[in-house]
Every structure is written in structure tokens, then in C-alpha cells.
Amino acid sequence: MKSFEIIVTEQLKIPAADIRPELTPKDVPEWDSMNYLLFIADLEKEYGVVFDMQEVLSMQSLGDVMGALRKKGIEL
């Protein structure tokens, strides 16, 4: 199973050393709407979870994404 950091690095092109929960789309040039959806889809596939549209729209930072995964029982 890929780690959260690897998925972030692959989808959002953030070096692993720079991944922080407070990162938002304003901080990450690759974090546009299309790449965000691909990122979410990769997380769903890798961790066997499903996010509803409200969850997808409400996540505004990597910390929010991490929190949503934890709520679904995923340990990061």
C-alpha cells in the first residue's frame, strides 16, 4: 500500500520533505481542481474508502484530507 506521502508526492508534485498539514491549494501550484480530484480518486483506490461530494468540497488543506481519512479508520 502506498503511503499518504507518496500519493501526495505523485499527484500534487510536493517533495516529501515539504508535506505539511497546513498546505492548501494556494501553496501548491499543482493543486488545481483536476489534480485534486485525481488525488482524491487515488486515495479512495489505495485506501478502499469513498468520499462523498460534501467531504471532497469541504477539504481545504492536506490536514483536512488527513483528518477525513482518519475518520474513515485509516491510520496515517
PyMOL commands that set and color helices and strands:
alter all, ss='L'
color gray80, all
select helices_A, chain A and resi 4-12+16-18+33-47+53-58+62-71
alter helices_A, ss='H'
color red, helices_A
deselect
rebuild
show_as cartoon
